[in-house]
Structures are given as structure tokens and as C-alpha cells.
Amino acid sequence: MIAQELLAIEPRLVRKLILSGTGPRGGKGIENVTKLSDRDLMRAIFTLRDIKTYLFFTRTDNGKQKAKEFLVRIKERKEARDKIISFKGYRRQLKAIHEWGMAEPADLSGITQPTLVVNGDNDRMVPTPNSDDLVQRIPNSKLIIYKDSGHGGIFQNHDEFVKSVLAFLDK
């Protein structure tokens, strides 16, 4: 979302663009992110699981396994780790995403950079059809949809994602 806004302001800053798990301003269902996130936060509290398990992954056997693997993988780095977002920051982020979803759609035809749009086929946070919408509205764009994946499709399919990104950037 930020990348799309940045390109509207200063398009020369970016040579190639990768958009993952996002949608266009005013995209369908994006305004529901707060409600969905609040529900998943309550579920995480009651099940004593990391909220990322619910927000980013499908609830299939494969999705649950990939969530476990991801949570182990993100703890591998011991130094220079990101700080945990404050609750206030988390709420501000959800408010900003909600407002993005409620806003008037932007004209994305001015994005002329090669663009790779990536998502899971079952993104509940920023519904997957928004990825299709981005590709329809951004010239020179390519779409990758990972099967049995949610908002964290790039985390779940990290090996394939890295290969795709390297090939995209190498062109």
C-alpha cells in the first residue's frame, strides 16, 4: 500500500516493484481487516497461539504445518531482530489499512515499472481478488498466486518466492 502511494508521489524512485499480500486503494474487503484481525487476536489469546498462525496461514493441515515452520524460522535470527509492535502501533496500522480500503480507488495505470504481484489463494486480510485487480490495472505486471496459502503466502512458499523474485529482478 505504501509502495503504491510512493509511486504516485515519486515514480522515479522505483525501477521494479513487488507487491505482496496487498490490493489497490478502495479494494474489496480490505476495510474488514480490523474486524478480522480482532477476531483472530481473540482466537490466538484463547488458544495460546501466535496470532500470525491465524492471520497469515490457511487452516488446512498444510497451512497449519507451514505456520509452525514459519514461527520457528523467524526466531532463527538472534541479533538485530525487529521490535514487537506496540498495541497502539498495531491499532494505528489497522486503522490505516481500514481507511485505505474505504478510500476512493486510485488510477494505477501510471505505474509503468515492471511489477510482480504475489499472494496466496486464500488471503482473508486483503482478499485475493485484489491481486487480480492490481494486475488488471497495472500495465507490465505479472501475477503469482500460491495454492493453499493465505496472507502469508510468501512466508509459506518462501523458497519459490525467493526464486521468483530473483528471476524477476534479474530480467
Backbone torsions as a table, in degrees:
resi	resn	phi	psi	omega
1	MET	NA	-44.2	178.5
2	ILE	-65.0	-40.4	179.5
3	ALA	-61.2	-40.3	178.6
4	GLN	-62.7	-42.3	178.5
5	GLU	-67.0	-41.0	178.7
6	LEU	-59.5	-43.8	-179.9
7	LEU	-65.2	-32.0	176.9
8	ALA	-67.3	-33.0	-178.3
9	ILE	-84.8	-46.5	-174.6
10	GLU	-142.8	78.2	-174.6
11	PRO	-63.9	-21.4	-177.5
12	ARG	-75.8	-8.0	179.8
13	LEU	-75.0	-15.8	-172.3
14	VAL	-124.2	129.1	176.4
15	ARG	-91.7	-40.6	178.1
16	LYS	-138.0	149.4	-172.8
17	LEU	-126.4	134.0	173.7
18	ILE	-121.0	121.8	179.1
19	LEU	-116.5	119.9	-176.6
20	SER	-125.4	130.4	176.3
21	GLY	59.3	38.3	-177.9
22	THR	-135.1	175.6	178.7
23	GLY	-148.1	175.6	179.8
24	PRO	-75.4	157.0	173.7
25	ARG	-54.3	133.9	-178.7
26	GLY	79.1	10.7	-178.3
27	GLY	-63.8	148.7	-176.5
28	LYS	-64.4	129.6	174.5
29	GLY	84.7	-10.7	-178.2
30	ILE	-65.2	-31.5	-179.2
31	GLU	-65.3	-11.9	-179.3
32	ASN	-88.8	3.5	-173.6
33	VAL	-60.5	-38.2	-178.1
34	THR	-66.6	-47.7	-179.9
35	LYS	-59.5	-46.0	-179.0
36	LEU	-65.6	-43.9	-179.5
37	SER	-65.8	-40.2	178.0
38	ASP	-62.5	-41.7	178.6
39	ARG	-63.3	-43.9	-180.0
40	ASP	-69.4	-31.9	176.3
41	LEU	-64.5	-42.8	177.6
42	MET	-64.2	-42.0	177.8
43	ARG	-60.6	-43.2	-179.7
44	ALA	-63.7	-41.0	179.5
45	ILE	-63.7	-45.6	-177.0
46	PHE	-72.7	-24.8	180.0
47	THR	-101.7	-1.0	-178.7
48	LEU	57.6	39.5	177.6
49	ARG	-115.8	158.2	175.1
50	ASP	-66.3	135.9	-178.5
51	ILE	-58.6	-28.8	179.9
52	LYS	-59.3	-29.1	177.6
53	THR	-55.4	-40.4	-176.6
54	TYR	-90.6	-39.3	-175.5
55	LEU	-70.8	-38.2	-167.5
56	PHE	-104.5	-14.7	-171.3
57	PHE	-126.7	154.2	175.9
58	THR	-71.9	163.9	-179.7
59	ARG	-96.6	17.8	174.2
60	THR	-76.7	168.7	176.6
61	ASP	-58.0	-43.5	178.8
62	ASN	-62.3	-46.4	-179.9
63	GLY	-61.5	-41.8	179.1
64	LYS	-64.2	-41.4	178.6
65	GLN	-65.0	-44.1	-179.9
66	LYS	-65.1	-33.5	176.5
67	ALA	-63.9	-44.7	178.1
68	LYS	-60.3	-45.2	-179.9
69	GLU	-63.0	-41.1	179.4
70	PHE	-62.8	-45.0	-178.5
71	LEU	-63.8	-32.6	174.6
72	VAL	-70.4	-44.8	-175.9
73	ARG	-63.1	-38.7	-176.9
74	ILE	-72.4	-13.5	178.0
75	LYS	-92.9	-1.5	-178.8
76	GLU	-64.8	-39.1	179.4
77	ARG	-76.0	125.6	-176.2
78	LYS	-99.8	-24.3	-178.1
79	GLU	-114.6	156.4	177.0
80	ALA	54.5	40.2	178.4
81	ARG	-80.1	150.5	175.6
82	ASP	-64.5	145.6	175.1
83	LYS	-76.2	151.7	176.9
84	ILE	-69.8	135.2	-179.8
85	ILE	-65.5	141.0	176.6
86	SER	-72.2	159.1	178.8
87	PHE	-62.3	-38.6	178.6
88	LYS	-62.8	-43.9	177.8
89	GLY	-64.2	-40.0	177.7
90	TYR	-60.2	-45.5	-179.6
91	ARG	-66.2	-39.6	177.5
92	ARG	-63.5	-40.3	178.5
93	GLN	-62.3	-45.4	179.2
94	LEU	-63.0	-39.3	178.3
95	LYS	-63.3	-43.2	-180.0
96	ALA	-63.8	-41.7	179.1
97	ILE	-66.2	-41.1	177.5
98	HIS	-59.5	-46.4	179.9
99	GLU	-63.9	-38.0	176.2
100	TRP	-59.3	-44.1	-179.7
101	GLY	-67.3	-27.4	-179.0
102	MET	-89.8	-12.4	-174.3
103	ALA	-73.0	164.2	174.8
104	GLU	-65.8	139.7	179.0
105	PRO	-59.5	145.7	178.2
106	ALA	-94.1	155.3	172.4
107	ASP	-83.4	111.9	-177.1
108	LEU	-98.2	2.7	-178.0
109	SER	-66.3	-17.1	178.3
110	GLY	-79.1	-8.9	175.9
111	ILE	-79.8	105.2	-175.9
112	THR	-104.9	-8.6	178.9
113	GLN	-66.9	148.3	171.1
114	PRO	-55.5	131.4	-173.9
115	THR	-129.7	131.9	174.5
116	LEU	-109.6	121.4	178.7
117	VAL	-109.0	128.0	-174.3
118	VAL	-132.6	139.4	177.0
119	ASN	-162.5	170.7	170.9
120	GLY	-89.4	160.6	-177.9
121	ASP	-78.1	-4.6	-178.7
122	ASN	-137.9	53.8	178.6
123	ASP	-80.2	112.9	179.9
124	ARG	-84.8	-28.9	-176.5
125	MET	-73.4	-51.6	175.2
126	VAL	-122.9	89.4	-169.4
127	PRO	-45.2	136.3	-174.7
128	THR	-49.6	-38.0	178.8
129	PRO	-55.4	-21.9	176.6
130	ASN	-65.6	-28.5	176.3
131	SER	-67.0	-42.7	175.6
132	ASP	-60.7	-42.0	179.2
133	ASP	-59.8	-44.5	178.6
134	LEU	-57.8	-46.2	-177.3
135	VAL	-65.2	-35.8	177.7
136	GLN	-68.0	-31.0	-173.6
137	ARG	-97.8	-15.5	179.8
138	ILE	-107.5	112.5	177.0
139	PRO	-61.6	153.7	175.4
140	ASN	62.7	38.3	179.7
141	SER	-117.8	156.4	-179.7
142	LYS	-131.0	145.0	-177.1
143	LEU	-115.9	134.7	170.2
144	ILE	-124.1	124.2	175.9
145	ILE	-118.7	123.3	178.6
146	TYR	-89.8	132.1	-179.9
147	LYS	-70.7	149.4	177.6
148	ASP	49.5	45.0	-178.9
149	SER	-135.4	151.3	177.3
150	GLY	-108.1	-145.5	-178.7
151	HIS	-59.2	-28.3	179.0
152	GLY	-94.7	33.8	-178.5
153	GLY	-54.8	-34.6	179.2
154	ILE	-74.1	-25.4	176.6
155	PHE	-77.4	-38.6	-178.0
156	GLN	-71.3	-32.5	-176.7
157	ASN	-118.9	44.3	-171.0
158	HIS	-60.1	-38.4	179.8
159	ASP	-63.3	-48.5	179.6
160	GLU	-65.7	-39.0	-179.8
161	PHE	-61.8	-47.2	179.9
162	VAL	-60.5	-43.5	178.3
163	LYS	-61.4	-43.0	179.8
164	SER	-64.8	-42.1	179.8
165	VAL	-64.7	-45.9	-179.7
166	LEU	-61.7	-41.8	177.7
167	ALA	-64.8	-41.8	179.3
168	PHE	-63.0	-44.7	-178.3
169	LEU	-72.3	-25.3	-177.7
170	ASP	-77.7	-20.1	-177.2
171	LYS	-70.3	NA	NA
